[in-house]
Amino acid sequence: MKILLVDDEPLARQRLRRLLEKLRPDAVLLEAASGDEALAVLAREEPSLLLLDIRMPGIDGLAVAAELDRLPQPPAVVFCTAYDEYALEALQHQAVAYLLKPVREAELARALASAGRVNRVQLAALHGGAAPGRTQVSSQGHRGVETLPIAEVRCFLAGQKYVTAIAPGRELLLQESLKDLELELATDFLRVHRNALVALAHIRRLRRDADGSWWVELDAVPTRAQVSRRHLAEVKARLQRG
């Protein structure tokens, strides 16, 4: 992942770089000190995310954002500014977040999570609705960024605020919606309930309890997912197809 930091203040770029090196240690970090320089880097490097200051000499951040509409695959944009009067105009450029300086780590982590969701939607549109599959899910917590390979996930269960990814011996709280996960992972995961997605490859059996309720049992985890009446026919059909 390439991230472009655009700010005419060197200290602001340094602060963002320190935060990103902690939150996204695998990212390639690029810098630009002006709007003109940012447009040149955009054309050359094609970053997937911009952290963009608004008030800059010459071409400002809003003008840079306006130019993104011309790109076949525009990057996600997070505005970082010391001024809050630009928020409405910034959102009109479909920014995924608007952060006030000094940018805080927790706020930046949430913005990065949102940017990741937007980029997958953009990629899906460019590929005719089928996004290239990622290999892991990630979460920002008090211990930093934690990841979990999707191949190990048995199910995703939605709670009131978070979605829990469940794997043998591990659970990870995600800030993504179950709907977004279903759209992205439809090839390998099946919706069995409004609150549950299960991995087709790890379904051990479909079981009916004495009270008439249906459940999917999964290998290597004690967790089982309830199957709603609405989804039961589809679940049976998918399992019969193998």
N, C-alpha and C positions, 0 to 999 in steps of 0.2 A: 504494500500500500504506500502510495506517495502522498505526502501532505505538504502543501505550500503555505508558508507563513508570510503574510504580507503586512508590513507595518514600517513606517518611516522612522520609528524609534528603535534603535538597536537594543535598548534594555527591555523593551516590550517583547521583541523577538526572542531574546535570550530567556526570558521568563517562560514563554510558551514552549520553547525548545526543551527546557528542563522538565516541564510538566509532561510533555509528550514523550520524552525519553523514558519516563516512568510509566506512563499509561499505555503507550504503544511502542515498546522497545524494538519491535520488528519493522517499524515504518521507516521509509526513506523520507527524511525531512529536508525540504527545500526552502529557500528564503528569497524574498524580494523586498526592496526598500521603497518601492514606488508602484503606482498603478501601471505605468509603462513597462517597468521591469516585470511586473506580475504577468502581463499579457504575453510578454516574450517567453517567460518560463512556461506558461500554460501551453503555448503552441509547441514548445520543444519537448516538454516532459509529460504532459497529459496527466497531471495529478488527479486523484479521485476525491480529494477534499481540500478546500481553501479555508484557512483561518484568516479573515480579512478585516483589516482596520477600515474605518470609514473616512475620517478626516485625514487626508494626505495631500501634499502639494501636487499640483498638476491633476492627473486623472485620479479621482477619489475612489473609494471602495464601492460606492453605489454605481459609478460608471463602469467599473470593472465587472460588477455583477451583471449589469445590463448586457455587456458583451458576451457573457456566457451563453445567452440564448442562441447565439450564432453557432455554437459548437455542436457537433453531432452527438457527443456524449458529455454533456456538461457535468462538472464536478459538483458535489454537495458543498454548500457554503455555510460557514459559521461566522457571523460578524462579531468582532471583538472591538469594543470602542469605549471611550471614557464618557460618551454622551448618550443620554437616553432618548433624545428628541427624534432620533432617526429610526426608532423601532418599527413604526408602521410602514415606512417606505422600505425598510430592509425586508420586512416580511412579504411585501409585494414582489420581491425578487425570489420568493420561495426559499428563503433561508431556513435551515433546519434548526437554528438557534441564534440567539442574540445575547451575547455575554458582555457585561460591563467590566471594565478594567478596575482594579487588578483582577484578572481572571482567577477564579478559585478552582482547585483541583476537582472537587466533586461536581461542580457545574460543567467543567470541561469534559469529565467522564460521561455525564449524561448526554452532552452534545455529541460526543463521538459515537455513542450508542445509537442516537437518532440518525446521525449521518450514515452509519452503516446500513440501517434499514432503508433509507432513501436510495442509497447507491444500488442496493439489490433490486429495488423496484425499477430504477432506471435501466439496469442491465437486463432485467426481464423484458422490458419493452423493446430494447434493441435486439434481443434474441428471439423475438416472436412469442414472448410470454414464458419462455423457459430460461430461468436464470442459471448461470453456471453454479454448480453445487459447491458450497463451502464444506470444509472438513471438520469444523468445530464450532461450538457455541462458546460465548464468553460472557463474563460478568465482572463488574467493578464492585469490589467490597472493601472492607477495612484492611484486608491483607493484600490489596492491589488487584490487578487483573488476573482472574482465574479462567481457565479454559477447560473444555471437556470435548473429546472427540465425538462427533455425531454417531460414528459407527458403534460407540459404546452405549449410547442412549437407548433405553428400553421404552421410555414414554415421556411425554411432556404433560404435566398436570397444571391446570390454571387455578390459582387461588384468588383472593380478593385484590391483591396488589401485584403479585408476581406470578410468573410461570416457573415451575420447578422441573428441571431436567433430571431424570432419575436413571442412574447407571449402577452396575454392580459396585457396591461399596462407596458410592459417591452420589451427592445431590448438589445441584447448582441452581441458584435463584437467578432468573433472567428478567430483564426489563422489556423483553419483546412480547408482543401479543401472540396468543395461540393462533389467531387468524393468519398473521404474517408467516408464522412457522409452517402452518398447513399449506399455504400457497407455495412456499419455497420448497418444502420437503415432501410434496404430494406423491412423488414416485415411491418413496420408501416408508412414509408414515401414513397412517389411516386415522381419520377422525372417528372415534367410537362414541363420543359423548360431547356435549357442548364444552366440557371442561377437560377433555382428554384426547391426546394423539398418541398412538402406539406404533412401535416399529414393527412392520410386517415380518421382517426376518427373525424377530425374537418372540413371536407369539407362540406359546406352548400349546394352549388350547382355549377354546371358547366353552364356557361352563355356565350352566343354568342352576341357580340355587333353588332350594325348596320353596321359597316365597315367589318364585317366578322371575326373579331378576337375573340378568345375564352379565357375565364378567369375562374379561380377557385376562388370562394368566400368562405371565411373561417369564422367560428363562433367566435364571441367575439373580433375580430380585424378588423379595417378598411382596412387593407392591403389585396390586392388580387393578385394572381399570374397569369401571362399570360401563356397560353398553346400554345406551338409551334405546327405547323402542323406535325412535325416529331413525336411528342409524343401524338397527339390527339387520335389516335386509341387506344393506350394502356391505356390512361386515361379513355376513355369511357368504355373499357373492364373491367378495375379494378373496376370502380364504379358500373357497372352492376352486377359484382360478389359479390358486397357488401364488 
